[in-house]
Amino acid sequence: MCGIVGYLGDKDVVPLLVRGLERLEYRGYDSSGVAVVDGGLSIVKSVGKIKSLKDRLDGRRFPGRLGIAHTRWATHGEPNDVNAHPHTDCKGKIALAHNGVIENHAALKKLLLAEGHRFESETDTEVLAHLIERSLPGRTLGEAVSAALQLVEGTYGIAVVSADHPGTLVGARHGSPLVIGVGDGETFLASDGAPLREHTQRVVYLDEGEMVVIDEAGYRTFTIEGEAVDKQVDELNWDLEQIEKAGFPHFMLKEIHEQPDTVRNAMRGRLLREEGTAKLGGLNLSDDELRDIRRIVITACGTSYYAGLIGEYLLEEYARIPVEVEYASEFRYRNPILDEGTLVIAISQSGETADTLAALREARRRGATVMGIVNVVGSTVAREAGRGVYIHAGPEIGVASTKAFTSQVTVLALLTMHLGRLRVLSQAAGRALATELEALPGKIEKILAGAPAIKEIAVQMQHHDNFLYLGRGPNFPVALEGALKLKEIAYVHAEGYPAAEMKHGPIALIDENMPVVFIATRDAAYEKVMTNMQEVRARRGKILAIATEGDADIHALADYVIPVPATHDAFVPLLSVVPLQLLAYYMAVQRNCDVDQPRNLAKSVTVE
Ligand code: M6R
């Protein structure tokens, strides 16, 4: 949710910053801008995607060595040139890029207006530029930022430069991530590692309440209150190829096609087939401690929440532990009953989702045992959870989450096997799960090979504006996920329901214009789902069925059938979701939607 890049060094600043913004564009793309310290302060901003900023820069060169840049996901103030970051103080000497929300901005603005400050934008961010201006006399830029931040309530990741301090770049974080890139004679600042990877592998993650002052001498880290802190330098394990499209027209399609590998990576070195269990190093809980867990609460948002719902089926069925799954945004404001016998699992691709992070903190505060299931290494959820399992899916750039979902479910399956074997799961049953898990990447490959047929179905269905997605058991969350994908990238209204719930209301919608997507694989719920399909057929609904290969019966009921290979009941969702990802993708392409950057969305939602 908003991306920041900062640079001090000898390279051509503006192209470097703009390239960095392109790497972060998935975080928001309502507007963007750059500020360069080049004797004075040169600022160029533009509403719209980074492409429009590039057009506006039109190859102009800036002599400076120091600059900041920002790509915005609007919270306060509509997307336009004026509300685009960086924002400045009254004299246009301080420039600031911000990710987060200044919650007490209205009160601060009133105070600053009374003191004679003039505002240009409708943003919450601009107060911070004026607060720094007000704090500067007699202080260094770092000290002024520190003083200003102490007046602020809310969340921020910021980068600040000043024309009067031409060798200094200041960053600070509270609630929104910030990473320092350590190069040879150059230093970077960014919201995550993506813009840094082509320049350096060495990074320092700022923690909550910390700031950095970057200058010719390198970088120094402090608490916001000004106390020096020593930070460890980490390695960025990102491969440059992983953050490029590798010949695919969209990141989303590339990421869908990566799933055979990413599911394999999630299992690598963890699955113990013979023992029928899994080894999860990052859990840091002894077998006895794991046996003492009486209840699990999974908390997450969006697609990660749906992965959690599948985890509920797996953990209850095979490990016999009671599980509840809660939207993180609700959990954090409830009065949940937790104790050390409750394991709270926060699932997050980005590891930066504000609600998930807050839920994790609340769970820890109430004495629960907490862990994360996270993709981005070094992200806030991963570090604050202290224990957990990385899904190792590699960078996910498409705003619609695909490969992270299947990797999250894979890790939940491994966790289920581990907990199950400590309790009720026999070695033979564990071995059956392990053997089938190992076979899944090959089966996903087979589904992907059927992509042209799914594209053809999308061509035929592209003009429908409403869809129902129905499934039962672990395929119910898949229905929710399929509907979410269609909504977010193809802008088609879609609702996911448990198939049997249809007759309690949604059935009223069904006529010959209503496509219904059934997940009707040959598993425990098959016969019941077939009955529900009959009910739709009787009302002339248009049926698309995701069915098990070789199921001849389904053709009598469905207008379109997408086959998926047979698998263990536990893992059906890992296969049945893939055609739904492809269907949403091709529907979006047919409808000329911006697949990787759907309107109004951002990859990491770091505000409430
Ligand atoms: O990074 P997280 O997994 O915490 O993100 C959670 C949701 O914001 C995310 O899954 C969102 O729903 C995606 N756009 C879904 O495709």
Boltz pocket constraint, residues with backbone or C-beta under 6 A from the ligand:
constraints:
  - pocket:
      binder: B
      contacts: [[A, 301], [A, 302], [A, 303], [A, 304], [A, 347], [A, 348], [A, 349], [A, 350], [A, 351], [A, 352], [A, 353], [A, 356], [A, 399], [A, 400], [A, 401], [A, 402], [A, 488], [A, 601], [A, 602], [A, 603], [A, 604], [A, 605]]
      max_distance: 6.0
